């Protein structure tokens, strides 16, 4: 299955979840995207992104666990662990480990002087360009890009990125307004869903066989500005005596 969200990353399932949750609670410069993932409408697992920023430096943890079942029997398993380090909007270092239903892949990239050296893919890449991966957490950095580094394969994917209208998506039990940012990439389009203020809140993508993978946040992130939070969610929280 093609990688959908590159940074998301990094330790084992429990260790990664515990670490990212602790970071998000203790550091206001840390943002977390915990997505439930479905394939053709059926739950298959989760994908969690944790992004920690300090000045021009950004660290990203990217961790995914999928288990596709038919009649209760596992027919496909996928595990992804990625760590990324960024300077500004440019990738400085990356390490990834993927288990794609038994096929193990490892990619590493690191800035060496003026070059970013990528190893582990089919063809080594050495480039002086400002390289970006599929940084869904930073939509502004994706715009106007013609190539993005795939952290699973180590390949520079040819892409195009454009605005594709507005709609609504579901977060928790609420419908919320969303803008669509479409990434045309192999093997099919990726639709990023953004909040009215431009923050990433969902994703739909085509994978091999014409099937659809859907990412939806489990709940509205507390780090998003109050003006960006759906009024319906605030009313629901208030009715329960909770702080919105």
Secondary structure, DSSP 8 states (H G I E B T S, - for coil): -----SS-B-S-HHHHHHHHHHHHHH-TTEEEEEEEEEETTEEEEEEEEEEEEETTEEEEEEEEEEEEEETTEEEEEEEEEEEEEEETTEEEEEEEEEEETTEEEEEEEEEETTEEEEESSSS-EEE-S---B--TT-HHHHTT-SEEE-TTT--EEE-EEEEEEEEEEEETTEEEEEEEEEEEETTEEEEEEE-TTS-EEEEEEEEGGGEEEEEEESS--TTS-GGGS-HHHHHHHHHTT---
